[in-house]
Structure formats: structure tokens, C-alpha cells
Amino acid sequence: MARKDALSFWARVGAIAAQDADGAPVYRAVTSDTTSRKKAEDALREQAGEPRARNDELSRFNRVAVDRTLRMIELKREVSDLRGKIGEPPRHRPAGGETAPATSTKAHE
């Protein structure tokens, strides 16, 4: 809708049909400016979107971090297996589902 000053605004319109004293149909309408309410609703919607976006970002980071950790565990197992094939002790040993550096009396290579 537009106000007298030609600016647009959000409005709520309620109307009813009735009859005048002679029985002729008449319509009564009430228009309410709801611009401030609409702006508040939009602001709430925008604020609700921010936590969702942040949560999506954190979920992506978590997925990458977990994938990286799982890949590191896999690579450490491969290193230990290869060292075993050439007769050397494993460099990493399992500890709680993960691998950890083993202590060695050899000098670091």
C-alpha cells in the first residue's frame, strides 16, 4: 500500500460486509500500518539465520578436522606396517584407538 506521501508501507486490512438501514450492502474496512512489525519480524529472521550459518560452518570444520585425524591415524598405521616389513620396530603404537609416537633408543632418522 502507499500512504498519502506516496511512501509504501506494510498493512493489514480487515473488512466486513453489512447492510445499511435501507438494506443496501455496505462494506467496512480498517487498514493498519504494520511496517514496524514487519521490520521486527525480518530482523528476527535474519538473527535466526546467523546461528544456523555459524553452525553449518562449525560442522564443516568438524568434518574436515575429523577426516584429517582419521587420515593421520591411517598413515601412521601404514608407516608402522612398512617398518615392520623391513624389520624395524613401529614408530607409532596404538593408544586408545589412536596412534602415538613410540619411544626409541635409536637416533632420529
Sine and cosine of phi, psi and omega as CSV:
sin_phi,cos_phi,sin_psi,cos_psi,sin_omega,cos_omega
0.00,0.00,0.21,-0.98,0.04,-1.00
-0.76,-0.65,0.63,-0.78,0.05,-1.00
-0.99,0.14,0.05,-1.00,0.02,-1.00
-0.86,0.52,-0.52,0.85,0.00,-1.00
-0.99,0.10,0.19,0.98,0.08,-1.00
0.96,0.26,0.07,1.00,0.07,-1.00
-0.98,0.18,0.65,-0.76,0.03,-1.00
-0.98,0.22,0.47,-0.88,0.07,-1.00
-0.46,-0.89,0.38,-0.92,0.08,-1.00
-0.99,0.15,0.66,-0.75,-0.05,-1.00
-0.64,-0.77,0.41,-0.91,0.13,-0.99
-0.89,-0.45,0.77,-0.63,-0.03,-1.00
-0.87,-0.49,0.77,-0.64,0.10,-1.00
-0.87,-0.50,0.69,-0.72,-0.03,-1.00
-0.63,-0.77,0.51,-0.86,0.09,-1.00
-0.68,-0.73,0.49,-0.87,0.09,-1.00
-0.98,-0.18,0.62,-0.78,0.01,-1.00
-0.53,-0.85,-0.09,-1.00,0.06,-1.00
-0.81,-0.58,0.60,-0.80,0.06,-1.00
-0.99,0.15,-0.11,-0.99,-0.06,-1.00
-0.88,0.48,-0.46,0.89,0.00,-1.00
-1.00,0.00,-0.02,1.00,0.00,-1.00
1.00,-0.01,0.03,1.00,0.01,-1.00
-0.97,0.23,0.58,-0.82,0.00,-1.00
-0.93,0.36,0.66,-0.75,0.09,-1.00
-0.71,-0.70,0.42,-0.91,0.00,-1.00
-0.82,-0.57,0.69,-0.72,0.05,-1.00
-0.89,-0.45,0.76,-0.65,-0.01,-1.00
-0.75,-0.66,0.59,-0.81,0.07,-1.00
-0.81,-0.59,0.79,-0.61,0.03,-1.00
-0.92,-0.38,0.76,-0.65,0.02,-1.00
-0.86,-0.51,0.73,-0.69,0.07,-1.00
-0.97,0.26,0.88,-0.47,-0.02,-1.00
-0.91,-0.42,0.40,0.92,-0.03,-1.00
-0.85,0.53,-0.72,0.70,-0.03,-1.00
-0.91,0.42,-0.60,0.80,0.05,-1.00
-0.91,0.42,-0.69,0.72,0.01,-1.00
-0.88,0.47,-0.67,0.74,0.03,-1.00
-0.89,0.45,-0.65,0.76,0.02,-1.00
-0.91,0.42,-0.66,0.75,0.05,-1.00
-0.88,0.47,-0.69,0.72,0.02,-1.00
-0.88,0.48,-0.66,0.75,0.01,-1.00
-0.90,0.44,-0.65,0.76,0.04,-1.00
-0.90,0.44,-0.66,0.75,0.03,-1.00
-0.89,0.46,-0.66,0.75,0.02,-1.00
-0.90,0.43,-0.69,0.72,0.02,-1.00
-0.90,0.43,-0.58,0.82,0.02,-1.00
-0.93,0.37,-0.50,0.86,0.00,-1.00
-0.95,0.30,-0.49,0.87,-0.03,-1.00
-0.89,0.46,-0.75,0.66,0.04,-1.00
-0.89,0.46,-0.59,0.81,0.03,-1.00
-0.89,0.46,-0.70,0.72,0.00,-1.00
-0.90,0.44,-0.67,0.74,0.02,-1.00
-0.90,0.43,-0.66,0.75,0.03,-1.00
-0.89,0.45,-0.66,0.75,0.05,-1.00
-0.88,0.48,-0.67,0.74,0.02,-1.00
-0.89,0.46,-0.69,0.72,0.01,-1.00
-0.92,0.40,-0.60,0.80,0.04,-1.00
-0.90,0.44,-0.67,0.74,0.04,-1.00
-0.89,0.46,-0.69,0.72,0.02,-1.00
-0.88,0.48,-0.70,0.71,0.00,-1.00
-0.87,0.50,-0.69,0.72,0.00,-1.00
-0.88,0.48,-0.69,0.72,0.02,-1.00
-0.91,0.42,-0.70,0.72,-0.03,-1.00
-0.90,0.43,-0.69,0.73,0.01,-1.00
-0.91,0.41,-0.69,0.72,0.03,-1.00
-0.86,0.51,-0.65,0.76,0.02,-1.00
-0.90,0.44,-0.70,0.71,0.00,-1.00
-0.89,0.46,-0.71,0.71,0.02,-1.00
-0.89,0.46,-0.62,0.78,0.03,-1.00
-0.92,0.40,-0.63,0.77,0.03,-1.00
-0.89,0.45,-0.66,0.75,0.03,-1.00
-0.88,0.47,-0.70,0.72,0.02,-1.00
-0.87,0.49,-0.69,0.72,0.00,-1.00
-0.91,0.40,-0.63,0.77,0.04,-1.00
-0.90,0.44,-0.63,0.78,0.06,-1.00
-0.90,0.44,-0.67,0.74,0.03,-1.00
-0.87,0.49,-0.68,0.73,0.02,-1.00
-0.88,0.48,-0.72,0.70,0.00,-1.00
-0.89,0.46,-0.68,0.74,0.02,-1.00
-0.89,0.46,-0.70,0.71,-0.01,-1.00
-0.91,0.41,-0.65,0.76,0.04,-1.00
-0.89,0.45,-0.61,0.79,0.04,-1.00
-0.90,0.44,-0.59,0.80,-0.01,-1.00
-0.92,0.39,-0.47,0.88,0.01,-1.00
-0.99,-0.16,0.18,0.98,0.09,-1.00
0.99,0.11,0.24,0.97,0.04,-1.00
-0.98,-0.19,0.45,-0.89,0.02,-1.00
-0.94,0.35,0.47,-0.88,0.02,-1.00
-0.88,0.48,0.61,-0.79,0.03,-1.00
-0.99,0.16,-0.44,0.90,-0.03,-1.00
-0.81,-0.59,0.56,-0.83,0.03,-1.00
-0.79,-0.61,0.53,-0.85,0.01,-1.00
-0.91,0.42,0.64,-0.77,0.06,-1.00
-0.51,-0.86,0.97,-0.25,0.03,-1.00
0.91,0.41,0.61,0.79,0.03,-1.00
1.00,0.06,-0.14,0.99,0.01,-1.00
-0.87,-0.49,0.09,-1.00,0.08,-1.00
-0.94,-0.33,0.49,-0.87,-0.01,-1.00
-0.68,-0.73,0.46,-0.89,0.03,-1.00
-0.87,0.50,0.68,-0.73,0.04,-1.00
-1.00,-0.04,0.47,-0.88,0.08,-1.00
-0.99,0.17,0.59,-0.81,-0.07,-1.00
-0.66,-0.75,0.54,-0.84,0.07,-1.00
-1.00,0.04,-0.23,0.97,0.03,-1.00
-0.97,0.26,0.45,-0.89,0.10,-0.99
-0.94,0.33,0.50,-0.87,0.01,-1.00
-0.90,0.43,0.66,-0.75,-0.04,-1.00
-1.00,0.00,0.00,0.00,0.00,0.00
